[in-house]
Each structure stands twice: as C-alpha cells, then as structure tokens.
C-alpha cells in the first residue's frame, strides 16, 4: 500500500504536468534549501513551480500522460531530480538558465515542450528569446509605425509654413 505522502505528491505532479506548457528537469544536488527557495520564488513570479520529486513518481506521472514521453525521458530520471513546471516555455527557460549561471550546482538535464523532449541546447536557445510582453511591445510598435508616419506627413506642410513665417519674421526684424 503506497503511503499518503507519495499519493499526494503523485497527484500534484500529474496536475502540474497537465497544466504546464513546458517542464524542465534539473539536477539540484548541492543546492542549499535557501537557494532552492530563491528559485521557487523566481518561478512563482511567472506562474511556474519548482518541485523536488522522486524519479519513480515523475516516471509514473509521465506514463499516465504519455507512455512514449515516459520512455524518452527515462534515461534522465536518475539521481536527485527537481522539475520546473512552466506556464510559459520561454520564461521557464530564462529562469533556470539565469539561476544555473549564478549557481554552478544546478544542472539542467532536459525538458519537455509540446509533448516533445527538448535538449539543453534548445533550453538555452529558448532562454535567449524575448519574453511574451516584449514581443507584444514590438508588435504594437510595428502596428503603430504607419499611423505615426501618416501623422508626421500630415503635419509637415503646417510645420513648414510655421518655420517659414518664423524665418521671415526673423529676417524682417
């Protein structure tokens, strides 16, 4: 009979797997509890969660979601494993990559995005992409550019008239 703690954690992992856009597996050996809490706090800012889990529980949750995915991830489920369940793949990759730069003991193993296994290189590439908010800002700037150009063109004759009158005033005085 499985103990209640494992049943609860399996349910928590299964729910997080279902709700996450991306998951990233890490090896956390050597990180202090305080450092792990810092990482959890950073993750919570982007609606993500960082959970230390047993490999067997994660394996069971992956099998429940997709047996093929569980088989692909099996080689990475050894040693101490912690998982970042991200609501957004880019922000999750940014959080872990930045934290791994500052803390050598955190090692990124692999990840899953859209039910496909991604490599450490893919995670590094994702971490360099602009965030969702930055992309929206760039899109809005591109959408506003034609309207701003039109306003400048419509104002140009009036500005030239004002500059011409001012130049004439200065010349006469």
N, C-alpha and C positions, 0 to 999 in steps of 0.2 A: 504494500500500500504506500503510495507516494505521500510525502509529508505535505502539510498545508502550505508551507513557505514556497516549495517548488511549484505547486499547483498555481499559487497566486502569481509567482514570477513568470511562469509559462503563459498565463493569461495576459499578463502585462506585455510580454514580448510579442505575442500574437497580435494583440491590439495595436501595438506600435508599428509592427510590420505592415498591417493593413492600412494604417493611416499615413505612413511615410511615403514621400516621393523618392527618397534615397536613404540608404543606410551605408555606413562606413564602419568597417571592423578595424579595431586598433589593438595593439599590444600595450598594456599600460604598466607593466612590471617596473617598479622603481619610482613611480609617481606617488607622492605623498597624498594623504586624504585631502589636505588643504588645496593642493594643485588640482586634484580631481574636482573638488567643489568649485574652483575657479572656472574650470572647463564647463561644468554643469551650468553655472551662472551665465557664461557666454552663450552657451547653446540655448538656454531658455529665452534669451533676448530675441532669437529668431524662430521661436516656437519649435525648437528641436529639443531632444532629450539625450543625455549621455548616461548609459546604463552599463554597469559591470554585470556580466552574466556568466552563467555556466555554459560551456560549449554544448553539452548534451541538450540543455533546454533550448538553446538557439537552434540547434540541429532539428529538434522536434518541431519547433515553430516554422522553420523553413520548409520542412517536409509537408507540413499542413498547408502551407501557402502554395508550394510548387516543388514536387519531387525532383524535377530536373535542376532547379535552382539549388536545392539542398545538396545534390550530388556535385555540382560545380563548386560549391562553397566548402565542401567537406575538408579539402586539404588545408584550408585556412583556419579551421576550427580546432586549433591545438594551442596549448599554452594559455596564459592569462588573457582573456578577451573582454574588451569593452566595446560597446556599439553606440554610435551616434545615429539616432533616428532623426532624419531631417525632413522638415516640411518643404524645403527647397534645396535642391542638389547643390546649387552654387554657394549658397550661404553656409551649408554644412561643410563643404569642401574648404571654404575660406576659413571657417572657424578652426577646423582641425589642422590645416596647413600652417596657419599662423601660430597656433599653440605648439605644434611639433617643431617649428623653427626655434621657439623660445625654450622648449623642454625636450632635450635630446632623448629622454627615456620613453617618450610616447612615439610609437612606431605605427604607421598606417599600414595595414595588411592588404585590404582590398575593399571593394564596395559593391553595391547593387543599385542600379538606377533603371527604372522601367523594366524590372524583372530580368535584367541582364547584368552579368558580372562585369565590373569595370576595374581597371588596373590602377596602381598607384600613380602612374603617369597620367592617366585620364583624370584622376582626382586632382592632381597638380594643375592640369590644364583648366579644369573647372574652377579652381580657386583663383585663377587669373582673369576670369570673365567679369564684366561689370555686374553689379547687383541688379535685381529687378527694378528697384527705384531709380537707379542710374539709367537703365535702359528706357524707362518711361520718360525720364527727363530729356534724354537725347531724342526720343521720338517726338515729344512735344516741341522741342526746339526746331526740328525739321518741319513739323507741320505749321509752325508759326512763321517760318522764314519767308514764304511767298507773300503772306499778308503784310509783313513788316516792309518788304521791298516795295509793295504796291503803295503803302502809306508814304514811304520816302519819295517815290516818284510823283505822287500827287502833291506833296508839299514842296517839291523842288522849284516849280515856277514861282510860287509865292515867296519862297526864301530868296530867290534871285532878285525879285522885284524889291524886297526889303533891303538886300545888300546893295543893290544899285542906287536906291534912294538915299541910303546912308552914305555911300561913296560920293554921290552928287552933293549932299549936304556938307560933307567934309571939304569937298573941293571948293564950294562957294564960300565957306566961312574961313 
